[in-house]
Amino acid sequence: MRILDHQKILAFMPENEKVFDKALEVYGNNYLIVGDEEVALFERTANVIENYCKESGKSFNTPTDKLKYVASILPDVFSKDTPYAKYAKKYPK
C-alpha cells in the first residue's frame, strides 16, 4: 500500500486501559496503522452494518450481536477468518 505524503496516518488502540492491556497480550506491539482512506472504509462498513441491523427491525444488545446478525445474512466470504465465520450463511460451491 502506498501512502501519500499529505495523508494522515492513524493508529487504532483501545482507550480503556484494561482492554489495551488485553490487546497487548493478544497482539503484542502490533498496532493497526491506517490512513484516511482506510478510516473512510471503516466508517462506510460501520454504516452498512448499522443499516442492515436497522432494516431487520430487530433489537441488538451489543455490537457483537450486530456483527453476528450481519454475518448470518451475508455470504460467508464477508466473515471468513473472523470470530463471526461460524454465524455466516453458507452457500453451496
Backbone as CSV, one residue per row, in Angstrom:
resi,resn,N_x,N_y,N_z,CA_x,CA_y,CA_z,C_x,C_y,C_z
1,MET,0.844,-1.173,0.000,0.000,0.000,0.000,0.887,1.232,0.000
2,ARG,0.627,2.163,-0.856,1.380,3.414,-0.928,0.610,4.494,-0.185
3,ILE,1.283,5.186,0.692,0.649,6.272,1.438,1.222,7.584,0.930
4,LEU,0.317,8.479,0.559,0.739,9.770,0.039,1.276,10.643,1.164
5,ASP,2.195,11.541,0.828,2.833,12.393,1.828,1.833,13.239,2.606
6,HIS,0.750,13.660,1.982,-0.210,14.550,2.644,-1.278,13.800,3.436
7,GLN,-1.235,12.488,3.424,-2.252,11.686,4.083,-1.928,11.516,5.566
8,LYS,-2.964,11.613,6.407,-2.795,11.361,7.833,-2.584,9.878,8.061
9,ILE,-1.809,9.555,9.060,-1.612,8.177,9.472,-2.181,8.049,10.882
10,LEU,-3.029,7.053,11.094,-3.680,6.875,12.386,-3.380,5.490,12.944
11,ALA,-3.261,5.412,14.257,-3.078,4.123,14.930,-4.307,3.865,15.776
12,PHE,-4.889,2.687,15.635,-6.047,2.306,16.439,-5.555,1.552,17.665
13,MET,-5.868,2.102,18.823,-5.528,1.458,20.088,-6.700,1.666,21.032
14,PRO,-7.036,0.665,21.842,-8.144,0.819,22.779,-7.890,1.936,23.780
15,GLU,-8.946,2.680,24.129,-8.827,3.749,25.114,-8.803,3.196,26.534
16,ASN,-9.592,2.162,26.776,-9.697,1.575,28.095,-8.405,0.823,28.420
17,GLU,-7.818,1.124,29.563,-6.524,0.544,29.923,-6.572,-0.982,30.011
18,LYS,-7.654,-1.536,30.573,-7.771,-2.993,30.684,-7.875,-3.631,29.305
19,VAL,-8.637,-2.990,28.408,-8.767,-3.510,27.038,-7.433,-3.396,26.326
20,PHE,-6.739,-2.285,26.556,-5.427,-2.085,25.940,-4.454,-3.167,26.401
21,ASP,-4.457,-3.460,27.717,-3.576,-4.500,28.251,-3.897,-5.857,27.628
22,LYS,-5.187,-6.165,27.469,-5.600,-7.425,26.858,-5.158,-7.467,25.390
23,ALA,-5.305,-6.334,24.694,-4.884,-6.268,23.291,-3.377,-6.510,23.181
24,LEU,-2.606,-5.941,24.090,-1.156,-6.175,24.072,-0.844,-7.645,24.301
25,GLU,-1.606,-8.260,25.200,-1.418,-9.672,25.498,-1.690,-10.527,24.258
26,VAL,-2.743,-10.174,23.514,-3.142,-10.948,22.340,-2.300,-10.608,21.114
27,TYR,-2.103,-9.315,20.863,-1.462,-8.883,19.621,-0.019,-8.431,19.774
28,GLY,0.456,-8.329,20.994,1.805,-7.818,21.196,1.841,-6.344,20.844
29,ASN,2.929,-5.904,20.303,3.068,-4.484,19.945,2.689,-4.221,18.498
30,ASN,1.844,-5.057,17.929,1.386,-4.868,16.554,0.129,-4.013,16.568
31,TYR,0.258,-2.775,16.199,-0.867,-1.852,16.184,-1.440,-1.769,14.783
32,LEU,-2.724,-1.473,14.708,-3.369,-1.281,13.419,-3.112,0.157,12.984
33,ILE,-2.323,0.327,11.955,-1.978,1.644,11.436,-2.687,1.808,10.098
34,VAL,-3.454,2.887,9.964,-4.211,3.110,8.733,-4.123,4.568,8.307
35,GLY,-4.473,4.802,7.062,-4.536,6.151,6.527,-5.983,6.604,6.406
36,ASP,-6.175,7.810,5.905,-7.506,8.395,5.759,-8.455,7.515,4.954
37,GLU,-7.952,6.923,3.881,-8.808,6.100,3.023,-9.336,4.881,3.774
38,GLU,-8.486,4.272,4.586,-8.917,3.111,5.355,-9.926,3.506,6.428
39,VAL,-9.720,4.677,7.052,-10.677,5.159,8.053,-12.042,5.359,7.395
40,ALA,-12.059,5.945,6.210,-13.318,6.153,5.483,-13.970,4.810,5.166
41,LEU,-13.171,3.813,4.827,-13.706,2.479,4.548,-14.318,1.868,5.812
42,PHE,-13.649,2.013,6.949,-14.207,1.536,8.226,-15.546,2.210,8.504
43,GLU,-15.617,3.512,8.268,-16.854,4.256,8.519,-17.975,3.789,7.599
44,ARG,-17.669,3.575,6.320,-18.684,3.078,5.381,-19.147,1.686,5.785
45,THR,-18.216,0.850,6.194,-18.566,-0.500,6.621,-19.465,-0.466,7.854
46,ALA,-19.149,0.387,8.809,-19.982,0.524,10.012,-21.389,0.973,9.633
47,ASN,-21.495,1.883,8.672,-22.809,2.348,8.216,-23.602,1.228,7.556
48,VAL,-22.940,0.399,6.765,-23.612,-0.741,6.123,-24.143,-1.693,7.195
49,ILE,-23.318,-1.989,8.191,-23.740,-2.880,9.279,-24.937,-2.291,10.011
50,GLU,-24.863,-1.006,10.346,-25.969,-0.341,11.040,-27.249,-0.391,10.211
51,ASN,-27.131,-0.171,8.895,-28.314,-0.191,8.023,-28.953,-1.579,7.964
52,TYR,-28.135,-2.636,7.837,-28.688,-3.994,7.838,-29.434,-4.257,9.138
53,CYS,-28.850,-3.843,10.245,-29.478,-4.081,11.553,-30.777,-3.289,11.692
54,LYS,-30.764,-2.055,11.257,-31.956,-1.212,11.342,-33.079,-1.776,10.473
55,GLU,-32.734,-2.180,9.248,-33.732,-2.719,8.320,-34.331,-4.037,8.808
56,SER,-33.596,-4.748,9.667,-34.103,-6.032,10.164,-35.269,-5.847,11.129
57,GLY,-35.353,-4.675,11.753,-36.391,-4.431,12.743,-36.139,-5.142,14.064
58,LYS,-34.981,-5.775,14.191,-34.642,-6.499,15.410,-33.942,-5.564,16.394
59,SER,-33.902,-5.998,17.640,-33.214,-5.254,18.691,-31.899,-5.961,18.998
60,PHE,-30.819,-5.199,19.100,-29.500,-5.762,19.367,-28.951,-5.144,20.641
61,ASN,-28.458,-5.988,21.537,-27.961,-5.517,22.824,-26.515,-5.049,22.785
62,THR,-25.732,-5.616,21.880,-24.304,-5.288,21.837,-23.832,-5.183,20.387
63,PRO,-22.683,-4.545,20.178,-22.098,-4.545,18.829,-21.813,-5.968,18.338
64,THR,-21.440,-6.856,19.255,-21.190,-8.253,18.879,-22.450,-8.895,18.317
65,ASP,-23.598,-8.611,18.934,-24.864,-9.150,18.424,-25.132,-8.657,17.004
66,LYS,-24.801,-7.404,16.748,-24.985,-6.850,15.395,-24.087,-7.566,14.394
67,LEU,-22.835,-7.792,14.779,-21.903,-8.456,13.872,-22.309,-9.902,13.611
68,LYS,-22.804,-10.586,14.638,-23.292,-11.956,14.452,-24.470,-11.965,13.475
69,TYR,-25.384,-11.025,13.651,-26.558,-10.969,12.776,-26.140,-10.710,11.323
70,VAL,-25.307,-9.714,11.115,-24.908,-9.373,9.745,-24.144,-10.539,9.119
71,ALA,-23.308,-11.207,9.900,-22.604,-12.385,9.370,-23.593,-13.457,8.937
72,SER,-24.721,-13.551,9.645,-25.696,-14.603,9.331,-26.489,-14.336,8.062
73,ILE,-26.488,-13.097,7.585,-27.278,-12.798,6.381,-26.421,-12.551,5.141
74,LEU,-25.124,-12.422,5.330,-24.234,-12.193,4.191,-23.513,-13.482,3.811
75,PRO,-23.059,-13.579,2.572,-22.270,-14.751,2.182,-21.045,-14.899,3.091
76,ASP,-20.631,-16.129,3.298,-19.552,-16.401,4.239,-18.214,-15.747,3.902
77,VAL,-18.040,-15.316,2.685,-16.788,-14.657,2.309,-16.560,-13.374,3.125
78,PHE,-17.638,-12.749,3.589,-17.513,-11.499,4.332,-17.041,-11.700,5.768
79,SER,-17.207,-12.890,6.299,-16.784,-13.128,7.680,-15.702,-14.202,7.786
80,LYS,-15.202,-14.624,6.648,-14.155,-15.644,6.628,-12.969,-15.196,7.492
81,ASP,-12.447,-16.130,8.274,-11.282,-15.882,9.133,-11.539,-14.831,10.210
82,THR,-12.790,-14.698,10.627,-13.138,-13.798,11.728,-13.858,-14.620,12.798
83,PRO,-14.038,-14.053,13.989,-14.800,-14.767,15.017,-16.269,-14.991,14.637
84,TYR,-16.737,-14.325,13.582,-18.147,-14.400,13.183,-18.385,-15.392,12.047
85,ALA,-17.355,-16.060,11.597,-17.476,-17.001,10.484,-18.475,-18.116,10.788
86,LYS,-18.549,-18.529,12.044,-19.455,-19.631,12.388,-20.924,-19.241,12.284
87,TYR,-21.211,-17.937,12.181,-22.594,-17.474,12.038,-22.967,-17.220,10.579
88,ALA,-21.990,-17.321,9.690,-22.185,-16.939,8.293,-23.113,-17.882,7.549
89,LYS,-23.789,-17.292,6.579,-24.649,-18.063,5.684,-23.731,-18.841,4.736
90,LYS,-23.934,-20.124,4.683,-23.114,-20.992,3.818,-23.815,-21.178,2.477
91,TYR,-23.067,-20.999,1.433,-23.587,-21.186,0.080,-22.913,-22.389,-0.540
92,PRO,-23.670,-23.191,-1.289,-23.042,-24.350,-1.955,-22.012,-23.875,-2.963
93,LYS,-20.978,-24.667,-3.103,-19.901,-24.291,-4.055,-20.135,-24.927,-5.384
